[in-house]
Amino acid sequence: MSRPRSQAEYLARLVPPSVAGLNRRSLLAGAAGAGALLGTGLLAGCGDSDSGSGGDAKSVSLGSNQSDPKPKDVVAKVMDGFKTSAGVTVNINTVDHNTFQENINNYLQGKPDDVFTWFAGYRMRFFAAKGLAGDLSDVWGKLDGYSDAFKKASTGDDGKQYFVPASYYPWAVFYRKSVWQQRGYQVPKTLDDLNTLGAQMKKDGLSPIAFADKDGWPAMGTFDILNLRINGYQFHVDLMAGKEAWTSDKVKKVFDTWAGLLPLHQPDSLGRTWQEAAQSLQQKKSGMYLLGLFVAQQFSGADLEDLDFFTFPEIDSTIGAKALDAPIDGYMMARKPKSKDAAEKLLTYLGSKDAANITVKNDPSTLVANSGADTAGYTALQKKAAELVGSATEIAQFLDRDTRPDFASTVIIPALQQFIKNPKDIGGLLTSIENQKKSIFTS
């Protein structure tokens, strides 16, 4: 595949995987626990799902999963920008990121906020197909600065748009330049190089690879990149769509390779959050960390300037190292917002270059989706991240966004955590995943 020459061409490869016959299987397996959370107001929205397009047009509610300090502050600044622009107040309902994701189905079936943060691709289409999201086709008629690929990633199976992209970020291996310069480390180009580097870091008293999976999702990034490097992008798409067997030799090779790398990973990862793992990199206790660009949230000042990254090295020379995860974050609208007019005004603003410019000025941990934004304020790290996405031949959305939400949360998360605890029974683990996959994808 030839290397694309423009950002438009790069992003044209960011088309979400096609998954035929989106299944209507309910996500209510955890309804009792989720209902309890809703009852305590942890994910109770401010909107009214039974009301129409009327309501107080001077205010609109936003359900936000941006609970970490930096992104939470950026969201507040963007909403202040909307209030200045439109004279409409945004009431922000911020919920812990994991709680938000785990209870999104119940939230959307209850009384959600008028607008809510969510993800592009499959995870957007899933709820659009269930009738739990508002049609934003009219909003898209007012937007500019987006490639066709971003529009496709925002489009449901019915051809209507249900999502407004705000930002995206690549996953890569991050490290501190000063530590590597001091130790004479070189960026690994192959898996053998990575293993040799990790062994040297161990001798030097470092945890070679910072690692955390207390919240369940970070390990998905490790699985994704190994699968992309070993089996390629199309296999990733087909595996996520339920079209390939988890018991295949190809998947087994991913886990065998991962098992070989586990000794290089920071121990006791199931008791550690990604922020804590990032802090070990920041404190120069770990040599590198595979994560999204948002790792920059844990760095500031000179420490942030010292942060650099490389794409995960090649494993199979016939496949190369050009595919990567680069998820898109953005906003959706409830199916019946209390004020449709105010909600659409907010979403139009959120898709504008003005909103993107506020993000550029305040958040060094992401890339903005609107090409009309002034990115002169990007840090060196952001500029390099944009170039990395630009040079990618294929772009995935991340495991739990490229497959069914119920499969990701109820099967893959516990399976990967079980593997991390006991990497010796890979065959039994993959048989269990495959049996559960068949049940979920054929129901």
JOVEN-V19228 format. One record per residue. N is the residue number from 0. RES is the residue in three letters. PHI is phi in whole degrees, 0 to 359 (* if undefined). OMEGA is omega in whole degrees, 0 to 359 (NA if undefined). D_LAST is the distance of its C-alpha to the last C-alpha in whole Angstrom. Layout:
[[N	RES	PHI	OMEGA	D_LAST] [N	RES	PHI	OMEGA	D_LAST]]
//
This chain:
[[0	MET	*	181	37] [1	SER	289	180	40] [2	ARG	285	180	41] [3	PRO	294	187	40] [4	ARG	255	182	43] [5	SER	224	179	42] [6	GLN	298	179	40] [7	ALA	299	179	38] [8	GLU	291	178	38] [9	TYR	301	186	36] [10	LEU	287	177	34] [11	ALA	297	178	33] [12	ARG	268	182	31] [13	LEU	263	180	29] [14	VAL	271	181	26] [15	PRO	297	180	23] [16	PRO	298	179	21] [17	SER	277	180	19] [18	VAL	239	185	15] [19	ALA	290	173	14] [20	GLY	59	181	12] [21	LEU	306	186	11] [22	ASN	283	182	8] [23	ARG	264	182	8] [24	ARG	309	182	7] [25	SER	289	176	10] [26	LEU	260	189	12] [27	LEU	272	180	14] [28	ALA	303	181	14] [29	GLY	257	187	17] [30	ALA	298	183	18] [31	ALA	298	179	21] [32	GLY	295	181	23] [33	ALA	293	179	22] [34	GLY	298	178	24] [35	ALA	297	178	27] [36	LEU	296	179	27] [37	LEU	297	181	27] [38	GLY	296	180	30] [39	THR	270	177	32] [40	GLY	84	182	32] [41	LEU	293	178	31] [42	LEU	222	178	28] [43	ALA	276	182	29] [44	GLY	280	178	30] [45	CYS	263	184	33] [46	GLY	279	178	32] [47	ASP	228	186	31] [48	SER	289	181	28] [49	ASP	262	182	30] [50	SER	267	184	33] [51	GLY	265	186	34] [52	SER	266	179	36] [53	GLY	277	178	39] [54	GLY	94	183	40] [55	ASP	281	182	42] [56	ALA	286	179	42] [57	LYS	271	177	44] [58	SER	212	179	41] [59	VAL	211	182	38] [60	SER	255	180	35] [61	LEU	234	172	34] [62	GLY	268	187	31] [63	SER	238	174	31] [64	ASN	263	181	30] [65	GLN	276	189	33] [66	SER	266	177	34] [67	ASP	288	189	37] [68	PRO	308	184	40] [69	LYS	297	180	41] [70	PRO	297	177	38] [71	LYS	297	179	38] [72	ASP	293	180	42] [73	VAL	295	177	41] [74	VAL	302	179	39] [75	ALA	299	180	41] [76	LYS	293	178	44] [77	VAL	295	180	42] [78	MET	292	174	41] [79	ASP	296	177	45] [80	GLY	297	178	45] [81	PHE	294	180	43] [82	LYS	299	177	45] [83	THR	296	183	49] [84	SER	285	189	47] [85	ALA	248	182	46] [86	GLY	74	181	48] [87	VAL	247	180	44] [88	THR	276	177	43] [89	VAL	255	176	40] [90	ASN	270	186	39] [91	ILE	268	177	37] [92	ASN	251	184	34] [93	THR	271	181	34] [94	VAL	231	176	31] [95	ASP	314	188	31] [96	HIS	306	182	29] [97	ASN	291	178	26] [98	THR	299	180	26] [99	PHE	301	183	25] [100	GLN	294	184	22] [101	GLU	292	186	21] [102	ASN	241	184	21] [103	ILE	299	183	21] [104	ASN	297	179	18] [105	ASN	293	178	20] [106	TYR	303	183	23] [107	LEU	288	178	22] [108	GLN	275	179	21] [109	GLY	266	179	24] [110	LYS	238	183	28] [111	PRO	289	173	27] [112	ASP	293	182	30] [113	ASP	300	181	31] [114	VAL	231	180	31] [115	PHE	215	177	29] [116	THR	285	176	29] [117	TRP	197	189	25] [118	PHE	237	179	24] [119	ALA	282	172	24] [120	GLY	78	187	22] [121	TYR	304	185	18] [122	ARG	293	173	18] [123	MET	288	184	20] [124	ARG	297	181	18] [125	PHE	302	182	15] [126	PHE	282	175	17] [127	ALA	297	180	19] [128	ALA	293	179	16] [129	LYS	277	181	15] [130	GLY	74	184	19] [131	LEU	254	180	20] [132	ALA	220	181	23] [133	GLY	275	178	26] [134	ASP	288	181	27] [135	LEU	249	180	30] [136	SER	300	178	31] [137	ASP	295	178	34] [138	VAL	298	180	35] [139	TRP	298	176	34] [140	GLY	293	181	37] [141	LYS	254	184	39] [142	LEU	264	169	38] [143	ASP	218	181	40] [144	GLY	93	180	40] [145	TYR	241	176	36] [146	SER	287	176	36] [147	ASP	300	181	33] [148	ALA	296	177	31] [149	PHE	295	178	31] [150	LYS	294	178	30] [151	LYS	298	180	27] [152	ALA	291	181	26] [153	SER	252	188	26] [154	THR	256	179	25] [155	GLY	279	181	21] [156	ASP	294	180	19] [157	ASP	270	178	22] [158	GLY	88	179	25] [159	LYS	265	179	26] [160	GLN	267	182	27] [161	TYR	229	190	25] [162	PHE	211	174	27] [163	VAL	243	180	31] [164	PRO	291	177	31] [165	ALA	242	185	34] [166	SER	207	176	34] [167	TYR	209	184	33] [168	TYR	202	178	34] [169	PRO	275	168	34] [170	TRP	266	181	33] [171	ALA	203	178	36] [172	VAL	260	184	38] [173	PHE	264	180	41] [174	TYR	205	177	44] [175	ARG	261	183	47] [176	LYS	302	184	50] [177	SER	296	179	53] [178	VAL	294	182	51] [179	TRP	290	178	51] [180	GLN	294	180	54] [181	GLN	297	184	56] [182	ARG	267	181	54] [183	GLY	75	179	54] [184	TYR	288	177	51] [185	GLN	242	180	49] [186	VAL	297	181	46] [187	PRO	287	180	44] [188	LYS	258	182	43] [189	THR	225	178	41] [190	LEU	297	177	39] [191	ASP	298	177	42] [192	ASP	300	181	44] [193	LEU	296	178	42] [194	ASN	296	179	42] [195	THR	295	178	46] [196	LEU	297	180	46] [197	GLY	298	179	44] [198	ALA	297	178	46] [199	GLN	293	178	49] [200	MET	299	177	48] [201	LYS	299	178	47] [202	LYS	298	181	51] [203	ASP	275	176	52] [204	GLY	86	179	50] [205	LEU	257	163	47] [206	SER	281	187	44] [207	PRO	304	183	43] [208	ILE	237	174	39] [209	ALA	300	186	39] [210	PHE	206	179	35] [211	ALA	209	176	33] [212	ASP	214	179	29] [213	LYS	301	184	30] [214	ASP	268	171	28] [215	GLY	92	187	25] [216	TRP	272	186	25] [217	PRO	302	181	28] [218	ALA	296	177	27] [219	MET	300	179	24] [220	GLY	294	177	27] [221	THR	293	178	29] [222	PHE	300	182	26] [223	ASP	305	187	25] [224	ILE	292	177	29] [225	LEU	294	178	29] [226	ASN	295	178	26] [227	LEU	295	181	28] [228	ARG	285	184	31] [229	ILE	271	187	30] [230	ASN	243	177	28] [231	GLY	90	186	28] [232	TYR	296	185	26] [233	GLN	296	177	24] [234	PHE	296	177	23] [235	HIS	304	181	22] [236	VAL	300	183	20] [237	ASP	291	178	18] [238	LEU	295	179	17] [239	MET	294	181	16] [240	ALA	276	179	14] [241	GLY	83	184	12] [242	LYS	268	179	15] [243	GLU	243	182	17] [244	ALA	275	176	17] [245	TRP	290	179	18] [246	THR	272	182	20] [247	SER	292	178	22] [248	ASP	298	181	26] [249	LYS	295	179	25] [250	VAL	289	178	23] [251	LYS	301	180	26] [252	LYS	296	177	29] [253	VAL	299	182	27] [254	PHE	289	176	27] [255	ASP	298	179	31] [256	THR	295	180	32] [257	TRP	297	179	31] [258	ALA	301	178	32] [259	GLY	291	181	36] [260	LEU	269	185	36] [261	LEU	305	179	35] [262	PRO	299	178	39] [263	LEU	274	183	40] [264	HIS	273	177	37] [265	GLN	305	183	39] [266	PRO	288	176	38] [267	ASP	58	186	36] [268	SER	292	184	34] [269	LEU	287	176	31] [270	GLY	254	187	34] [271	ARG	235	175	35] [272	THR	276	180	34] [273	TRP	297	179	34] [274	GLN	296	179	37] [275	GLU	293	176	39] [276	ALA	295	179	38] [277	ALA	297	179	40] [278	GLN	293	177	43] [279	SER	292	174	43] [280	LEU	288	179	44] [281	GLN	298	181	46] [282	GLN	273	178	48] [283	LYS	64	176	48] [284	LYS	263	177	47] [285	SER	239	184	44] [286	GLY	272	181	45] [287	MET	201	185	42] [288	TYR	206	174	38] [289	LEU	276	181	35] [290	LEU	197	176	34] [291	GLY	282	180	33] [292	LEU	303	180	37] [293	PHE	297	174	36] [294	VAL	303	181	38] [295	ALA	297	178	41] [296	GLN	299	183	40] [297	GLN	267	181	42] [298	PHE	234	177	45] [299	SER	206	175	48] [300	GLY	57	182	51] [301	ALA	296	178	53] [302	ASP	296	179	50] [303	LEU	294	179	48] [304	GLU	293	181	50] [305	ASP	275	184	50] [306	LEU	276	178	46] [307	ASP	217	180	45] [308	PHE	206	170	42] [309	PHE	220	177	41] [310	THR	285	183	38] [311	PHE	303	189	36] [312	PRO	292	180	38] [313	GLU	293	174	38] [314	ILE	245	178	36] [315	ASP	239	185	36] [316	SER	296	179	39] [317	THR	282	180	37] [318	ILE	255	177	34] [319	GLY	81	186	37] [320	ALA	225	184	36] [321	LYS	259	178	35] [322	ALA	271	179	32] [323	LEU	202	170	31] [324	ASP	276	173	29] [325	ALA	213	185	30] [326	PRO	294	178	28] [327	ILE	252	174	29] [328	ASP	253	179	29] [329	GLY	183	190	30] [330	TYR	224	175	29] [331	MET	228	180	27] [332	MET	242	176	28] [333	ALA	299	183	27] [334	ARG	294	179	25] [335	LYS	224	179	29] [336	PRO	295	182	31] [337	LYS	293	173	34] [338	SER	222	182	36] [339	LYS	299	181	35] [340	ASP	299	181	38] [341	ALA	293	180	39] [342	ALA	296	180	35] [343	GLU	292	176	35] [344	LYS	298	180	39] [345	LEU	296	182	38] [346	LEU	294	176	35] [347	THR	296	178	37] [348	TYR	293	181	40] [349	LEU	297	178	37] [350	GLY	268	184	37] [351	SER	270	177	40] [352	LYS	291	178	43] [353	ASP	297	178	45] [354	ALA	294	179	42] [355	ALA	297	180	41] [356	ASN	296	177	45] [357	ILE	295	179	44] [358	THR	296	180	42] [359	VAL	302	183	44] [360	LYS	290	190	47] [361	ASN	240	185	45] [362	ASP	227	179	42] [363	PRO	276	188	43] [364	SER	251	180	39] [365	THR	206	175	37] [366	LEU	242	182	38] [367	VAL	275	185	38] [368	ALA	278	183	36] [369	ASN	284	184	39] [370	SER	288	178	41] [371	GLY	275	182	44] [372	ALA	290	177	44] [373	ASP	274	183	47] [374	THR	265	177	46] [375	ALA	298	180	50] [376	GLY	275	177	49] [377	TYR	301	172	46] [378	THR	287	177	47] [379	ALA	302	180	48] [380	LEU	294	179	45] [381	GLN	296	179	43] [382	LYS	298	179	45] [383	LYS	293	179	44] [384	ALA	295	178	40] [385	ALA	297	178	40] [386	GLU	293	179	42] [387	LEU	297	178	39] [388	VAL	298	180	36] [389	GLY	297	182	39] [390	SER	272	182	39] [391	ALA	290	176	35] [392	THR	273	175	34] [393	GLU	220	182	30] [394	ILE	232	177	29] [395	ALA	263	183	26] [396	GLN	266	183	24] [397	PHE	110	189	24] [398	LEU	309	186	21] [399	ASP	284	175	19] [400	ARG	253	182	20] [401	ASP	263	180	19] [402	THR	228	180	15] [403	ARG	296	180	12] [404	PRO	302	182	14] [405	ASP	291	178	12] [406	PHE	295	181	12] [407	ALA	296	188	16] [408	SER	278	186	17] [409	THR	267	182	15] [410	VAL	246	188	15] [411	ILE	290	181	18] [412	ILE	303	179	20] [413	PRO	295	180	21] [414	ALA	293	180	21] [415	LEU	293	178	23] [416	GLN	292	176	25] [417	GLN	295	178	25] [418	PHE	298	180	26] [419	ILE	297	179	29] [420	LYS	288	182	30] [421	ASN	218	183	30] [422	PRO	278	187	30] [423	LYS	271	183	31] [424	ASP	256	182	28] [425	ILE	293	180	26] [426	GLY	300	179	25] [427	GLY	296	180	23] [428	LEU	297	183	22] [429	LEU	290	175	20] [430	THR	297	178	18] [431	SER	296	179	17] [432	ILE	298	183	16] [433	GLU	298	179	14] [434	ASN	297	179	12] [435	GLN	290	178	11] [436	LYS	300	180	10] [437	LYS	301	180	8] [438	SER	296	183	6] [439	ILE	285	186	5] [440	PHE	283	180	6] [441	THR	254	183	4] [442	SER	279	NA	0]]
//
